[in-house]
Amino acid sequence: MVKRHTQATVNHVLHCLLTFVFIGLWFPVWMFLWWVSTFNAWRCNDCGVKNK
Ligand SMILES: [Zn+2]
């Protein structure tokens, strides 16, 4: 079994709570972080290898 590199993912539960706390003002930040984590290069959590 090949171990895949692990990508840090957006904690959607936390951001959902923050969106409620800030009456929706956090929503753009959430979407921005999600977009960045989805489309930008990221570094593996386990070994630090940078992926594109
Ligand atoms: Zn790795």
mmCIF file of the protein (N, C-alpha, C, O) and its ligand, coordinates in Angstrom:
data_MODEL
# 
_entry.id   MODEL 
# 
loop_
_entity.id 
_entity.type 
_entity.pdbx_number_of_molecules 
1 polymer     1 
2 non-polymer 1 
# 
_entity_poly.entity_id                      1 
_entity_poly.type                           'polypeptide(L)' 
_entity_poly.nstd_linkage                   no 
_entity_poly.nstd_monomer                   no 
_entity_poly.pdbx_seq_one_letter_code       MVKRHTQATVNHVLHCLLTFVFIGLWFPVWMFLWWVSTFNAWRCNDCGVKNK 
_entity_poly.pdbx_seq_one_letter_code_can   MVKRHTQATVNHVLHCLLTFVFIGLWFPVWMFLWWVSTFNAWRCNDCGVKNK 
_entity_poly.pdbx_strand_id                 A 
# 
loop_
_entity_poly_seq.entity_id 
_entity_poly_seq.num 
_entity_poly_seq.mon_id 
_entity_poly_seq.hetero 
1 1  MET n 
1 2  VAL n 
1 3  LYS n 
1 4  ARG n 
1 5  HIS n 
1 6  THR n 
1 7  GLN n 
1 8  ALA n 
1 9  THR n 
1 10 VAL n 
1 11 ASN n 
1 12 HIS n 
1 13 VAL n 
1 14 LEU n 
1 15 HIS n 
1 16 CYS n 
1 17 LEU n 
1 18 LEU n 
1 19 THR n 
1 20 PHE n 
1 21 VAL n 
1 22 PHE n 
1 23 ILE n 
1 24 GLY n 
1 25 LEU n 
1 26 TRP n 
1 27 PHE n 
1 28 PRO n 
1 29 VAL n 
1 30 TRP n 
1 31 MET n 
1 32 PHE n 
1 33 LEU n 
1 34 TRP n 
1 35 TRP n 
1 36 VAL n 
1 37 SER n 
1 38 THR n 
1 39 PHE n 
1 40 ASN n 
1 41 ALA n 
1 42 TRP n 
1 43 ARG n 
1 44 CYS n 
1 45 ASN n 
1 46 ASP n 
1 47 CYS n 
1 48 GLY n 
1 49 VAL n 
1 50 LYS n 
1 51 ASN n 
1 52 LYS n 
# 
loop_
_struct_asym.id 
_struct_asym.entity_id 
A 1 
B 2 
# 
loop_
_chem_comp.id 
_chem_comp.type 
_chem_comp.mon_nstd_flag 
ALA 'L-peptide linking' y 
ARG 'L-peptide linking' y 
ASN 'L-peptide linking' y 
ASP 'L-peptide linking' y 
CYS 'L-peptide linking' y 
GLN 'L-peptide linking' y 
GLY 'peptide linking'   y 
HIS 'L-peptide linking' y 
ILE 'L-peptide linking' y 
LEU 'L-peptide linking' y 
LYS 'L-peptide linking' y 
MET 'L-peptide linking' y 
PHE 'L-peptide linking' y 
PRO 'L-peptide linking' y 
SER 'L-peptide linking' y 
THR 'L-peptide linking' y 
TRP 'L-peptide linking' y 
VAL 'L-peptide linking' y 
ZN  non-polymer         . 
# 
_pdbx_entity_nonpoly.entity_id   2 
_pdbx_entity_nonpoly.name        ? 
_pdbx_entity_nonpoly.comp_id     ZN 
# 
_pdbx_nonpoly_scheme.asym_id         B 
_pdbx_nonpoly_scheme.entity_id       2 
_pdbx_nonpoly_scheme.mon_id          ZN 
_pdbx_nonpoly_scheme.ndb_seq_num     1 
_pdbx_nonpoly_scheme.pdb_seq_num     101 
_pdbx_nonpoly_scheme.auth_seq_num    101 
_pdbx_nonpoly_scheme.pdb_mon_id      ZN 
_pdbx_nonpoly_scheme.auth_mon_id     ZN 
_pdbx_nonpoly_scheme.pdb_strand_id   A 
_pdbx_nonpoly_scheme.pdb_ins_code    . 
# 
loop_
_atom_site.group_PDB 
_atom_site.id 
_atom_site.type_symbol 
_atom_site.label_atom_id 
_atom_site.label_alt_id 
_atom_site.label_comp_id 
_atom_site.label_asym_id 
_atom_site.label_entity_id 
_atom_site.label_seq_id 
_atom_site.pdbx_PDB_ins_code 
_atom_site.Cartn_x 
_atom_site.Cartn_y 
_atom_site.Cartn_z 
_atom_site.occupancy 
_atom_site.B_iso_or_equiv 
_atom_site.pdbx_formal_charge 
_atom_site.auth_seq_id 
_atom_site.auth_comp_id 
_atom_site.auth_asym_id 
_atom_site.auth_atom_id 
_atom_site.pdbx_PDB_model_num 
ATOM   1   N  N  . MET A 1 1  ? 0.846   -1.196 0.000  1.00 0.00 ? 1   MET A N  1 
ATOM   2   C  CA . MET A 1 1  ? 0.000   0.000  0.000  1.00 0.00 ? 1   MET A CA 1 
ATOM   3   C  C  . MET A 1 1  ? 0.879   1.242  0.000  1.00 0.00 ? 1   MET A C  1 
ATOM   4   O  O  . MET A 1 1  ? 1.729   1.411  0.874  1.00 0.00 ? 1   MET A O  1 
ATOM   5   N  N  . VAL A 1 2  ? 0.674   2.089  -0.960 1.00 0.00 ? 2   VAL A N  1 
ATOM   6   C  CA . VAL A 1 2  ? 1.465   3.313  -1.087 1.00 0.00 ? 2   VAL A CA 1 
ATOM   7   C  C  . VAL A 1 2  ? 0.886   4.399  -0.188 1.00 0.00 ? 2   VAL A C  1 
ATOM   8   O  O  . VAL A 1 2  ? -0.303  4.713  -0.241 1.00 0.00 ? 2   VAL A O  1 
ATOM   9   N  N  . LYS A 1 3  ? 1.757   4.956  0.631  1.00 0.00 ? 3   LYS A N  1 
ATOM   10  C  CA . LYS A 1 3  ? 1.304   6.042  1.510  1.00 0.00 ? 3   LYS A CA 1 
ATOM   11  C  C  . LYS A 1 3  ? 1.324   7.359  0.746  1.00 0.00 ? 3   LYS A C  1 
ATOM   12  O  O  . LYS A 1 3  ? 2.350   7.738  0.180  1.00 0.00 ? 3   LYS A O  1 
ATOM   13  N  N  . ARG A 1 4  ? 0.234   8.029  0.729  1.00 0.00 ? 4   ARG A N  1 
ATOM   14  C  CA . ARG A 1 4  ? 0.153   9.297  0.014  1.00 0.00 ? 4   ARG A CA 1 
ATOM   15  C  C  . ARG A 1 4  ? 0.598   10.438 0.919  1.00 0.00 ? 4   ARG A C  1 
ATOM   16  O  O  . ARG A 1 4  ? 0.490   10.373 2.143  1.00 0.00 ? 4   ARG A O  1 
ATOM   17  N  N  . HIS A 1 5  ? 1.103   11.487 0.271  1.00 0.00 ? 5   HIS A N  1 
ATOM   18  C  CA . HIS A 1 5  ? 1.428   12.688 1.028  1.00 0.00 ? 5   HIS A CA 1 
ATOM   19  C  C  . HIS A 1 5  ? 0.140   13.306 1.562  1.00 0.00 ? 5   HIS A C  1 
ATOM   20  O  O  . HIS A 1 5  ? -0.900  13.282 0.904  1.00 0.00 ? 5   HIS A O  1 
ATOM   21  N  N  . THR A 1 6  ? 0.231   13.843 2.738  1.00 0.00 ? 6   THR A N  1 
ATOM   22  C  CA . THR A 1 6  ? -0.969  14.410 3.348  1.00 0.00 ? 6   THR A CA 1 
ATOM   23  C  C  . THR A 1 6  ? -0.988  15.926 3.196  1.00 0.00 ? 6   THR A C  1 
ATOM   24  O  O  . THR A 1 6  ? 0.009   16.606 3.441  1.00 0.00 ? 6   THR A O  1 
ATOM   25  N  N  . GLN A 1 7  ? -2.131  16.431 2.793  1.00 0.00 ? 7   GLN A N  1 
ATOM   26  C  CA . GLN A 1 7  ? -2.301  17.862 2.593  1.00 0.00 ? 7   GLN A CA 1 
ATOM   27  C  C  . GLN A 1 7  ? -3.091  18.437 3.762  1.00 0.00 ? 7   GLN A C  1 
ATOM   28  O  O  . GLN A 1 7  ? -4.104  17.881 4.185  1.00 0.00 ? 7   GLN A O  1 
ATOM   29  N  N  . ALA A 1 8  ? -2.607  19.550 4.267  1.00 0.00 ? 8   ALA A N  1 
ATOM   30  C  CA . ALA A 1 8  ? -3.367  20.242 5.309  1.00 0.00 ? 8   ALA A CA 1 
ATOM   31  C  C  . ALA A 1 8  ? -4.675  20.732 4.704  1.00 0.00 ? 8   ALA A C  1 
ATOM   32  O  O  . ALA A 1 8  ? -4.679  21.453 3.706  1.00 0.00 ? 8   ALA A O  1 
ATOM   33  N  N  . THR A 1 9  ? -5.769  20.340 5.309  1.00 0.00 ? 9   THR A N  1 
ATOM   34  C  CA . THR A 1 9  ? -7.062  20.721 4.762  1.00 0.00 ? 9   THR A CA 1 
ATOM   35  C  C  . THR A 1 9  ? -7.710  21.795 5.632  1.00 0.00 ? 9   THR A C  1 
ATOM   36  O  O  . THR A 1 9  ? -7.392  21.944 6.812  1.00 0.00 ? 9   THR A O  1 
ATOM   37  N  N  . VAL A 1 10 ? -8.607  22.522 5.027  1.00 0.00 ? 10  VAL A N  1 
ATOM   38  C  CA . VAL A 1 10 ? -9.321  23.567 5.750  1.00 0.00 ? 10  VAL A CA 1 
ATOM   39  C  C  . VAL A 1 10 ? -10.268 22.919 6.755  1.00 0.00 ? 10  VAL A C  1 
ATOM   40  O  O  . VAL A 1 10 ? -11.021 22.008 6.411  1.00 0.00 ? 10  VAL A O  1 
ATOM   41  N  N  . ASN A 1 11 ? -10.225 23.395 7.999  1.00 0.00 ? 11  ASN A N  1 
ATOM   42  C  CA . ASN A 1 11 ? -11.128 22.895 9.026  1.00 0.00 ? 11  ASN A CA 1 
ATOM   43  C  C  . ASN A 1 11 ? -12.500 23.562 8.865  1.00 0.00 ? 11  ASN A C  1 
ATOM   44  O  O  . ASN A 1 11 ? -12.748 24.645 9.394  1.00 0.00 ? 11  ASN A O  1 
ATOM   45  N  N  . HIS A 1 12 ? -13.378 22.889 8.124  1.00 0.00 ? 12  HIS A N  1 
ATOM   46  C  CA . HIS A 1 12 ? -14.649 23.526 7.763  1.00 0.00 ? 12  HIS A CA 1 
ATOM   47  C  C  . HIS A 1 12 ? -15.591 23.684 8.953  1.00 0.00 ? 12  HIS A C  1 
ATOM   48  O  O  . HIS A 1 12 ? -16.397 24.613 8.985  1.00 0.00 ? 12  HIS A O  1 
ATOM   49  N  N  . VAL A 1 13 ? -15.496 22.794 9.921  1.00 0.00 ? 13  VAL A N  1 
ATOM   50  C  CA . VAL A 1 13 ? -16.344 22.920 11.114 1.00 0.00 ? 13  VAL A CA 1 
ATOM   51  C  C  . VAL A 1 13 ? -15.983 24.188 11.874 1.00 0.00 ? 13  VAL A C  1 
ATOM   52  O  O  . VAL A 1 13 ? -16.858 24.948 12.289 1.00 0.00 ? 13  VAL A O  1 
ATOM   53  N  N  . LEU A 1 14 ? -14.685 24.407 12.051 1.00 0.00 ? 14  LEU A N  1 
ATOM   54  C  CA . LEU A 1 14 ? -14.213 25.605 12.755 1.00 0.00 ? 14  LEU A CA 1 
ATOM   55  C  C  . LEU A 1 14 ? -14.636 26.871 12.021 1.00 0.00 ? 14  LEU A C  1 
ATOM   56  O  O  . LEU A 1 14 ? -15.129 27.816 12.637 1.00 0.00 ? 14  LEU A O  1 
ATOM   57  N  N  . HIS A 1 15 ? -14.442 26.890 10.698 1.00 0.00 ? 15  HIS A N  1 
ATOM   58  C  CA . HIS A 1 15 ? -14.767 28.084 9.928  1.00 0.00 ? 15  HIS A CA 1 
ATOM   59  C  C  . HIS A 1 15 ? -16.268 28.330 9.871  1.00 0.00 ? 15  HIS A C  1 
ATOM   60  O  O  . HIS A 1 15 ? -16.713 29.476 9.810  1.00 0.00 ? 15  HIS A O  1 
ATOM   61  N  N  . CYS A 1 16 ? -17.049 27.253 9.892  1.00 0.00 ? 16  CYS A N  1 
ATOM   62  C  CA . CYS A 1 16 ? -18.504 27.395 9.934  1.00 0.00 ? 16  CYS A CA 1 
ATOM   63  C  C  . CYS A 1 16 ? -18.915 28.071 11.240 1.00 0.00 ? 16  CYS A C  1 
ATOM   64  O  O  . CYS A 1 16 ? -19.763 28.963 11.244 1.00 0.00 ? 16  CYS A O  1 
ATOM   65  N  N  . LEU A 1 17 ? -18.309 27.641 12.351 1.00 0.00 ? 17  LEU A N  1 
ATOM   66  C  CA . LEU A 1 17 ? -18.591 28.264 13.647 1.00 0.00 ? 17  LEU A CA 1 
ATOM   67  C  C  . LEU A 1 17 ? -18.190 29.733 13.642 1.00 0.00 ? 17  LEU A C  1 
ATOM   68  O  O  . LEU A 1 17 ? -18.935 30.587 14.122 1.00 0.00 ? 17  LEU A O  1 
ATOM   69  N  N  . LEU A 1 18 ? -16.996 30.027 13.094 1.00 0.00 ? 18  LEU A N  1 
ATOM   70  C  CA . LEU A 1 18 ? -16.517 31.413 13.046 1.00 0.00 ? 18  LEU A CA 1 
ATOM   71  C  C  . LEU A 1 18 ? -17.451 32.281 12.212 1.00 0.00 ? 18  LEU A C  1 
ATOM   72  O  O  . LEU A 1 18 ? -17.678 33.447 12.535 1.00 0.00 ? 18  LEU A O  1 
ATOM   73  N  N  . THR A 1 19 ? -17.998 31.700 11.127 1.00 0.00 ? 19  THR A N  1 
ATOM   74  C  CA . THR A 1 19 ? -18.928 32.447 10.286 1.00 0.00 ? 19  THR A CA 1 
ATOM   75  C  C  . THR A 1 19 ? -20.179 32.823 11.076 1.00 0.00 ? 19  THR A C  1 
ATOM   76  O  O  . THR A 1 19 ? -20.710 33.923 10.924 1.00 0.00 ? 19  THR A O  1 
ATOM   77  N  N  . PHE A 1 20 ? -20.645 31.899 11.923 1.00 0.00 ? 20  PHE A N  1 
ATOM   78  C  CA . PHE A 1 20 ? -21.807 32.206 12.770 1.00 0.00 ? 20  PHE A CA 1 
ATOM   79  C  C  . PHE A 1 20 ? -21.457 33.268 13.804 1.00 0.00 ? 20  PHE A C  1 
ATOM   80  O  O  . PHE A 1 20 ? -22.226 34.203 14.029 1.00 0.00 ? 20  PHE A O  1 
ATOM   81  N  N  . VAL A 1 21 ? -20.278 33.118 14.439 1.00 0.00 ? 21  VAL A N  1 
ATOM   82  C  CA . VAL A 1 21 ? -19.857 34.044 15.496 1.00 0.00 ? 21  VAL A CA 1 
ATOM   83  C  C  . VAL A 1 21 ? -19.740 35.460 14.951 1.00 0.00 ? 21  VAL A C  1 
ATOM   84  O  O  . VAL A 1 21 ? -20.133 36.418 15.617 1.00 0.00 ? 21  VAL A O  1 
ATOM   85  N  N  . PHE A 1 22 ? -19.199 35.598 13.733 1.00 0.00 ? 22  PHE A N  1 
ATOM   86  C  CA . PHE A 1 22 ? -18.984 36.923 13.149 1.00 0.00 ? 22  PHE A CA 1 
ATOM   87  C  C  . PHE A 1 22 ? -20.111 37.313 12.191 1.00 0.00 ? 22  PHE A C  1 
ATOM   88  O  O  . PHE A 1 22 ? -19.930 38.148 11.304 1.00 0.00 ? 22  PHE A O  1 
ATOM   89  N  N  . ILE A 1 23 ? -21.278 36.692 12.386 1.00 0.00 ? 23  ILE A N  1 
ATOM   90  C  CA . ILE A 1 23 ? -22.495 37.030 11.632 1.00 0.00 ? 23  ILE A CA 1 
ATOM   91  C  C  . ILE A 1 23 ? -22.236 37.035 10.124 1.00 0.00 ? 23  ILE A C  1 
ATOM   92  O  O  . ILE A 1 23 ? -22.700 37.926 9.413  1.00 0.00 ? 23  ILE A O  1 
ATOM   93  N  N  . GLY A 1 24 ? -21.494 36.039 9.641  1.00 0.00 ? 24  GLY A N  1 
ATOM   94  C  CA . GLY A 1 24 ? -21.278 35.907 8.207  1.00 0.00 ? 24  GLY A CA 1 
ATOM   95  C  C  . GLY A 1 24 ? -20.069 36.653 7.673  1.00 0.00 ? 24  GLY A C  1 
ATOM   96  O  O  . GLY A 1 24 ? -19.668 36.462 6.525  1.00 0.00 ? 24  GLY A O  1 
ATOM   97  N  N  . LEU A 1 25 ? -19.481 37.518 8.523  1.00 0.00 ? 25  LEU A N  1 
ATOM   98  C  CA . LEU A 1 25 ? -18.324 38.295 8.048  1.00 0.00 ? 25  LEU A CA 1 
ATOM   99  C  C  . LEU A 1 25 ? -17.108 37.411 7.781  1.00 0.00 ? 25  LEU A C  1 
ATOM   100 O  O  . LEU A 1 25 ? -16.220 37.771 7.009  1.00 0.00 ? 25  LEU A O  1 
ATOM   101 N  N  . TRP A 1 26 ? -17.087 36.256 8.430  1.00 0.00 ? 26  TRP A N  1 
ATOM   102 C  CA . TRP A 1 26 ? -15.926 35.359 8.265  1.00 0.00 ? 26  TRP A CA 1 
ATOM   103 C  C  . TRP A 1 26 ? -16.008 34.568 6.964  1.00 0.00 ? 26  TRP A C  1 
ATOM   104 O  O  . TRP A 1 26 ? -15.020 33.979 6.527  1.00 0.00 ? 26  TRP A O  1 
ATOM   105 N  N  . PHE A 1 27 ? -17.193 34.557 6.346  1.00 0.00 ? 27  PHE A N  1 
ATOM   106 C  CA . PHE A 1 27 ? -17.405 33.737 5.162  1.00 0.00 ? 27  PHE A CA 1 
ATOM   107 C  C  . PHE A 1 27 ? -16.397 33.990 4.038  1.00 0.00 ? 27  PHE A C  1 
ATOM   108 O  O  . PHE A 1 27 ? -15.860 33.031 3.484  1.00 0.00 ? 27  PHE A O  1 
ATOM   109 N  N  . PRO A 1 28 ? -16.120 35.270 3.679  1.00 0.00 ? 28  PRO A N  1 
ATOM   110 C  CA . PRO A 1 28 ? -15.117 35.517 2.625  1.00 0.00 ? 28  PRO A CA 1 
ATOM   111 C  C  . PRO A 1 28 ? -13.735 34.988 2.989  1.00 0.00 ? 28  PRO A C  1 
ATOM   112 O  O  . PRO A 1 28 ? -13.008 34.487 2.132  1.00 0.00 ? 28  PRO A O  1 
ATOM   113 N  N  . VAL A 1 29 ? -13.377 35.102 4.268  1.00 0.00 ? 29  VAL A N  1 
ATOM   114 C  CA . VAL A 1 29 ? -12.073 34.585 4.714  1.00 0.00 ? 29  VAL A CA 1 
ATOM   115 C  C  . VAL A 1 29 ? -12.014 33.080 4.539  1.00 0.00 ? 29  VAL A C  1 
ATOM   116 O  O  . VAL A 1 29 ? -11.023 32.526 4.064  1.00 0.00 ? 29  VAL A O  1 
ATOM   117 N  N  . TRP A 1 30 ? -13.094 32.438 4.932  1.00 0.00 ? 30  TRP A N  1 
ATOM   118 C  CA . TRP A 1 30 ? -13.219 30.980 4.796  1.00 0.00 ? 30  TRP A CA 1 
ATOM   119 C  C  . TRP A 1 30 ? -13.049 30.560 3.340  1.00 0.00 ? 30  TRP A C  1 
ATOM   120 O  O  . TRP A 1 30 ? -12.276 29.652 3.032  1.00 0.00 ? 30  TRP A O  1 
ATOM   121 N  N  . MET A 1 31 ? -13.776 31.227 2.452  1.00 0.00 ? 31  MET A N  1 
ATOM   122 C  CA . MET A 1 31 ? -13.707 30.888 1.033  1.00 0.00 ? 31  MET A CA 1 
ATOM   123 C  C  . MET A 1 31 ? -12.307 31.137 0.469  1.00 0.00 ? 31  MET A C  1 
ATOM   124 O  O  . MET A 1 31 ? -11.807 30.377 -0.359 1.00 0.00 ? 31  MET A O  1 
ATOM   125 N  N  . PHE A 1 32 ? -11.685 32.233 0.946  1.00 0.00 ? 32  PHE A N  1 
ATOM   126 C  CA . PHE A 1 32 ? -10.329 32.556 0.481  1.00 0.00 ? 32  PHE A CA 1 
ATOM   127 C  C  . PHE A 1 32 ? -9.347  31.470 0.902  1.00 0.00 ? 32  PHE A C  1 
ATOM   128 O  O  . PHE A 1 32 ? -8.546  31.003 0.092  1.00 0.00 ? 32  PHE A O  1 
ATOM   129 N  N  . LEU A 1 33 ? -9.408  31.070 2.164  1.00 0.00 ? 33  LEU A N  1 
ATOM   130 C  CA . LEU A 1 33 ? -8.501  30.025 2.665  1.00 0.00 ? 33  LEU A CA 1 
ATOM   131 C  C  . LEU A 1 33 ? -8.732  28.707 1.940  1.00 0.00 ? 33  LEU A C  1 
ATOM   132 O  O  . LEU A 1 33 ? -7.792  27.971 1.643  1.00 0.00 ? 33  LEU A O  1 
ATOM   133 N  N  . TRP A 1 34 ? -9.985  28.428 1.664  1.00 0.00 ? 34  TRP A N  1 
ATOM   134 C  CA . TRP A 1 34 ? -10.334 27.205 0.951  1.00 0.00 ? 34  TRP A CA 1 
ATOM   135 C  C  . TRP A 1 34 ? -9.761  27.240 -0.458 1.00 0.00 ? 34  TRP A C  1 
ATOM   136 O  O  . TRP A 1 34 ? -9.186  26.262 -0.937 1.00 0.00 ? 34  TRP A O  1 
ATOM   137 N  N  . TRP A 1 35 ? -9.928  28.386 -1.114 1.00 0.00 ? 35  TRP A N  1 
ATOM   138 C  CA . TRP A 1 35 ? -9.423  28.549 -2.473 1.00 0.00 ? 35  TRP A CA 1 
ATOM   139 C  C  . TRP A 1 35 ? -7.906  28.404 -2.507 1.00 0.00 ? 35  TRP A C  1 
ATOM   140 O  O  . TRP A 1 35 ? -7.355  27.730 -3.377 1.00 0.00 ? 35  TRP A O  1 
ATOM   141 N  N  . VAL A 1 36 ? -7.235  29.050 -1.543 1.00 0.00 ? 36  VAL A N  1 
ATOM   142 C  CA . VAL A 1 36 ? -5.771  28.988 -1.483 1.00 0.00 ? 36  VAL A CA 1 
ATOM   143 C  C  . VAL A 1 36 ? -5.310  27.552 -1.274 1.00 0.00 ? 36  VAL A C  1 
ATOM   144 O  O  . VAL A 1 36 ? -4.392  27.084 -1.946 1.00 0.00 ? 36  VAL A O  1 
ATOM   145 N  N  . SER A 1 37 ? -5.957  26.849 -0.331 1.00 0.00 ? 37  SER A N  1 
ATOM   146 C  CA . SER A 1 37 ? -5.524  25.479 -0.022 1.00 0.00 ? 37  SER A CA 1 
ATOM   147 C  C  . SER A 1 37 ? -5.832  24.531 -1.172 1.00 0.00 ? 37  SER A C  1 
ATOM   148 O  O  . SER A 1 37 ? -5.191  23.488 -1.304 1.00 0.00 ? 37  SER A O  1 
ATOM   149 N  N  . THR A 1 38 ? -6.802  24.880 -2.000 1.00 0.00 ? 38  THR A N  1 
ATOM   150 C  CA . THR A 1 38 ? -7.181  24.002 -3.094 1.00 0.00 ? 38  THR A CA 1 
ATOM   151 C  C  . THR A 1 38 ? -6.302  24.198 -4.318 1.00 0.00 ? 38  THR A C  1 
ATOM   152 O  O  . THR A 1 38 ? -5.929  23.227 -4.976 1.00 0.00 ? 38  THR A O  1 
ATOM   153 N  N  . PHE A 1 39 ? -5.965  25.451 -4.629 1.00 0.00 ? 39  PHE A N  1 
ATOM   154 C  CA . PHE A 1 39 ? -5.319  25.724 -5.910 1.00 0.00 ? 39  PHE A CA 1 
ATOM   155 C  C  . PHE A 1 39 ? -3.832  26.048 -5.802 1.00 0.00 ? 39  PHE A C  1 
ATOM   156 O  O  . PHE A 1 39 ? -3.127  26.028 -6.811 1.00 0.00 ? 39  PHE A O  1 
ATOM   157 N  N  . ASN A 1 40 ? -3.347  26.342 -4.616 1.00 0.00 ? 40  ASN A N  1 
ATOM   158 C  CA . ASN A 1 40 ? -1.932  26.685 -4.498 1.00 0.00 ? 40  ASN A CA 1 
ATOM   159 C  C  . ASN A 1 40 ? -1.094  25.467 -4.127 1.00 0.00 ? 40  ASN A C  1 
ATOM   160 O  O  . ASN A 1 40 ? -1.615  24.445 -3.681 1.00 0.00 ? 40  ASN A O  1 
ATOM   161 N  N  . ALA A 1 41 ? 0.190   25.600 -4.317 1.00 0.00 ? 41  ALA A N  1 
ATOM   162 C  CA . ALA A 1 41 ? 1.112   24.546 -3.919 1.00 0.00 ? 41  ALA A CA 1 
ATOM   163 C  C  . ALA A 1 41 ? 1.019   24.350 -2.410 1.00 0.00 ? 41  ALA A C  1 
ATOM   164 O  O  . ALA A 1 41 ? 0.789   25.299 -1.660 1.00 0.00 ? 41  ALA A O  1 
ATOM   165 N  N  . TRP A 1 42 ? 1.198   23.126 -1.985 1.00 0.00 ? 42  TRP A N  1 
ATOM   166 C  CA . TRP A 1 42 ? 1.097   22.845 -0.564 1.00 0.00 ? 42  TRP A CA 1 
ATOM   167 C  C  . TRP A 1 42 ? 2.242   21.942 -0.144 1.00 0.00 ? 42  TRP A C  1 
ATOM   168 O  O  . TRP A 1 42 ? 2.892   21.316 -0.981 1.00 0.00 ? 42  TRP A O  1 
ATOM   169 N  N  . ARG A 1 43 ? 2.483   21.879 1.156  1.00 0.00 ? 43  ARG A N  1 
ATOM   170 C  CA . ARG A 1 43 ? 3.569   21.099 1.708  1.00 0.00 ? 43  ARG A CA 1 
ATOM   171 C  C  . ARG A 1 43 ? 2.994   19.927 2.499  1.00 0.00 ? 43  ARG A C  1 
ATOM   172 O  O  . ARG A 1 43 ? 2.050   20.084 3.273  1.00 0.00 ? 43  ARG A O  1 
ATOM   173 N  N  . CYS A 1 44 ? 3.574   18.765 2.292  1.00 0.00 ? 44  CYS A N  1 
ATOM   174 C  CA . CYS A 1 44 ? 3.090   17.566 2.976  1.00 0.00 ? 44  CYS A CA 1 
ATOM   175 C  C  . CYS A 1 44 ? 3.243   17.703 4.488  1.00 0.00 ? 44  CYS A C  1 
ATOM   176 O  O  . CYS A 1 44 ? 4.281   18.158 4.968  1.00 0.00 ? 44  CYS A O  1 
ATOM   177 N  N  . ASN A 1 45 ? 2.223   17.316 5.235  1.00 0.00 ? 45  ASN A N  1 
ATOM   178 C  CA . ASN A 1 45 ? 2.267   17.386 6.695  1.00 0.00 ? 45  ASN A CA 1 
ATOM   179 C  C  . ASN A 1 45 ? 3.291   16.435 7.286  1.00 0.00 ? 45  ASN A C  1 
ATOM   180 O  O  . ASN A 1 45 ? 3.877   16.721 8.329  1.00 0.00 ? 45  ASN A O  1 
ATOM   181 N  N  . ASP A 1 46 ? 3.507   15.316 6.633  1.00 0.00 ? 46  ASP A N  1 
ATOM   182 C  CA . ASP A 1 46 ? 4.347   14.261 7.201  1.00 0.00 ? 46  ASP A CA 1 
ATOM   183 C  C  . ASP A 1 46 ? 5.826   14.456 6.925  1.00 0.00 ? 46  ASP A C  1 
ATOM   184 O  O  . ASP A 1 46 ? 6.644   14.378 7.842  1.00 0.00 ? 46  ASP A O  1 
ATOM   185 N  N  . CYS A 1 47 ? 6.183   14.714 5.655  1.00 0.00 ? 47  CYS A N  1 
ATOM   186 C  CA . CYS A 1 47 ? 7.604   14.731 5.310  1.00 0.00 ? 47  CYS A CA 1 
ATOM   187 C  C  . CYS A 1 47 ? 8.058   16.092 4.773  1.00 0.00 ? 47  CYS A C  1 
ATOM   188 O  O  . CYS A 1 47 ? 9.247   16.281 4.517  1.00 0.00 ? 47  CYS A O  1 
ATOM   189 N  N  . GLY A 1 48 ? 7.129   17.045 4.597  1.00 0.00 ? 48  GLY A N  1 
ATOM   190 C  CA . GLY A 1 48 ? 7.527   18.388 4.183  1.00 0.00 ? 48  GLY A CA 1 
ATOM   191 C  C  . GLY A 1 48 ? 7.770   18.538 2.702  1.00 0.00 ? 48  GLY A C  1 
ATOM   192 O  O  . GLY A 1 48 ? 8.200   19.601 2.255  1.00 0.00 ? 48  GLY A O  1 
ATOM   193 N  N  . VAL A 1 49 ? 7.502   17.484 1.914  1.00 0.00 ? 49  VAL A N  1 
ATOM   194 C  CA . VAL A 1 49 ? 7.663   17.571 0.478  1.00 0.00 ? 49  VAL A CA 1 
ATOM   195 C  C  . VAL A 1 49 ? 6.656   18.569 -0.082 1.00 0.00 ? 49  VAL A C  1 
ATOM   196 O  O  . VAL A 1 49 ? 5.476   18.542 0.265  1.00 0.00 ? 49  VAL A O  1 
ATOM   197 N  N  . LYS A 1 50 ? 7.133   19.434 -0.937 1.00 0.00 ? 50  LYS A N  1 
ATOM   198 C  CA . LYS A 1 50 ? 6.241   20.428 -1.517 1.00 0.00 ? 50  LYS A CA 1 
ATOM   199 C  C  . LYS A 1 50 ? 5.622   19.878 -2.793 1.00 0.00 ? 50  LYS A C  1 
ATOM   200 O  O  . LYS A 1 50 ? 6.307   19.327 -3.655 1.00 0.00 ? 50  LYS A O  1 
ATOM   201 N  N  . ASN A 1 51 ? 4.335   20.039 -2.887 1.00 0.00 ? 51  ASN A N  1 
ATOM   202 C  CA . ASN A 1 51 ? 3.594   19.530 -4.030 1.00 0.00 ? 51  ASN A CA 1 
ATOM   203 C  C  . ASN A 1 51 ? 2.997   20.706 -4.798 1.00 0.00 ? 51  ASN A C  1 
ATOM   204 O  O  . ASN A 1 51 ? 2.894   21.824 -4.293 1.00 0.00 ? 51  ASN A O  1 
ATOM   205 N  N  . LYS A 1 52 ? 2.610   20.413 -6.026 1.00 0.00 ? 52  LYS A N  1 
ATOM   206 C  CA . LYS A 1 52 ? 2.001   21.487 -6.822 1.00 0.00 ? 52  LYS A CA 1 
ATOM   207 C  C  . LYS A 1 52 ? 0.609   21.090 -7.237 1.00 0.00 ? 52  LYS A C  1 
ATOM   208 O  O  . LYS A 1 52 ? -0.076  21.856 -7.914 1.00 0.00 ? 52  LYS A O  1 
HETATM 209 ZN ZN . ZN  B 2 .  ? 4.812   13.242 2.519  1.00 0.00 2 101 ZN  A ZN 1 
# 
